[in-house]
Amino acid sequence: MMSCDPEDSTCHLCGDVAHAGRVLVVERDTNTATVLINDHAVEVAIDLVPGVERGDTVLVHLGFAIERVSA
């Protein structure tokens, strides 16, 4: 879902901001994972990154894992 802020003319969909986080739990039935980012556990969709496993580090943007990061 696109999120634009008319106050500061930013479009969060187009921003180049992604946060790295460690996968804590993978839920195959919902294709989601719980990821630890800056000491906060967040649920993210893992549809775009096949084979995500517990312990992986992924980049997260707008609630989606978009890439696996090599350690």
Buried (B, 14 or more C-beta within 10 A) or exposed (E): EEEEEEEEEEEEEEEEEBEEBBBEEBEEEEEBBBBBBEEEEBEBBBEBBEEBEEEBBBBBBBEBBBBBEEE
